[in-house]
Amino acid sequence: MGMGGLHIWHLLIILVIVIMLFGTKRLSTLGSDLGSAIKGFRKSMTEDNESQKAGTDANKSADSTAADK
């Protein structure tokens, strides 16, 4: 079973070639950098969502205060 005509053997050969070209140390560094970038992206997205929710809540409370007057 493969993805788009690629079988497991093709993927293993590609993996071996990539390891030979870049080395395991560089690949582990690249993996950790990619992981920290994804973590930072997720953090910024959740902070953005929280700030939008806080802004929406502030607008609702301001609207209800204005309606009371």
C-alpha positions as CSV (number, residue, x, y, z in Angstrom):
1,M,0.0,0.0,0.0
2,G,1.4,3.4,-0.9
3,M,0.5,7.0,-1.3
4,G,0.2,8.1,-4.9
5,G,2.3,5.2,-6.2
6,L,5.0,5.4,-3.6
7,H,5.5,2.1,-1.7
8,I,7.2,1.7,1.7
9,W,10.5,0.7,0.0
10,H,10.5,4.0,-2.0
11,L,10.0,6.0,1.2
12,L,12.7,4.1,3.0
13,I,15.2,4.7,0.1
14,I,14.3,8.4,0.1
15,L,14.8,8.5,3.9
16,V,18.3,6.8,3.6
17,I,19.3,9.3,0.9
18,V,18.2,12.3,3.1
19,I,20.1,10.9,6.1
20,M,23.2,10.5,4.0
21,L,23.0,14.0,2.6
22,F,22.2,15.9,5.7
23,G,23.4,13.7,8.5
24,T,21.5,12.7,11.7
25,K,22.7,15.7,13.7
26,R,21.5,18.2,11.2
27,L,18.2,16.4,10.8
28,S,17.6,16.3,14.6
29,T,18.4,20.0,14.8
30,L,16.0,20.7,12.0
31,G,13.3,18.6,13.7
32,S,13.6,20.4,17.0
33,D,13.6,23.8,15.2
34,L,10.5,22.8,13.3
35,G,8.8,21.6,16.5
36,S,9.5,24.9,18.3
37,A,8.2,26.9,15.4
38,I,5.0,24.9,15.4
39,K,4.7,25.3,19.2
40,G,5.2,29.1,18.8
41,F,2.6,29.2,16.1
42,R,0.0,27.4,18.2
43,K,0.7,29.6,21.1
44,S,0.2,32.8,19.1
45,M,-3.0,31.4,17.6
46,T,-4.4,30.6,21.1
47,E,-3.4,34.0,22.4
48,D,-5.0,35.7,19.4
49,N,-8.2,33.7,20.0
50,E,-8.2,34.6,23.7
51,S,-7.7,38.3,22.9
52,Q,-10.6,38.2,20.4
53,K,-12.8,36.6,22.9
54,A,-11.8,39.2,25.5
55,G,-12.6,41.9,23.0
56,T,-16.0,40.4,22.2
57,D,-16.8,40.1,25.9
58,A,-15.7,43.7,26.5
59,N,-18.0,44.9,23.7
60,K,-20.9,42.9,25.1
61,S,-20.5,44.4,28.5
62,A,-20.1,47.9,27.1
63,D,-23.3,47.4,25.0
64,S,-25.3,46.2,28.0
65,T,-24.0,49.2,30.1
66,A,-25.1,51.6,27.3
67,A,-28.5,49.9,27.0
68,D,-29.0,50.3,30.8
69,K,-28.7,54.1,30.5
